[in-house]
Amino acid sequence: MLPSSSKGKIILKKISSKNISLDYIKWMNDPEVVQFTEQKYKKHTKKNIGLFLKKTNLDNFSEIYGIFYEKILIGTIKIGKINNLHKTAEISYIIGNKKFWNKGIATIVIKKICDYIFKKLKLKKIIAGTYSVAKSSQKILIKNNFKLEGVLKKQIFFKNKRIDLHFYGRTK
């Protein structure tokens, strides 16, 4: 389990259905917030978010954390597809509360989650996928020493056209 830690007022901690607020549901249904995720194809409710969190928390190969500013849930970060044989994992993240965009929070969160993955989970490699048009997310990964490792050409249908999917990786 990721220890609660903070740099400034940013705290990462496990979340469950008790953390689902109206704001959380609202930002998961906001097209601008989820535009670069597969979440944009779903209608989110308290029930299906709760089921997703429960399933993820019971999964031995995934972990999900809330990104809190003080006591306000502003986003989530998931470690998925943890492979203890190959010592790898994938991460995905979202800052849902737009008041916290462009403040460097995601950069701090990625640093914290990478430290946790390498030091506590003892994994050796982390990957993250981004839409080719998600420039902010790519900058965040690069700031955290991720390197572009692969491009799946025209993999994603986005705004009525095909775009590339970029994969970034970081090793310990």
Secondary structure, 3 states (H helix, E strand, C coil): CCCCCEECCEEEEECCHHHCCHHHHHHHCCCCCCCCCHHHHCCCCHHHHHHHHHHHHHCCCCEEEEEEECCEEEEEEEEEEEECCCCEEEEEEEECCHHHCCCCHHHHHHHHHHHHHHHCCCCCEEEEEEECCCHHHHHHHHHCCCEEEEEEEEEEEECCEEEEEEEEEEEC
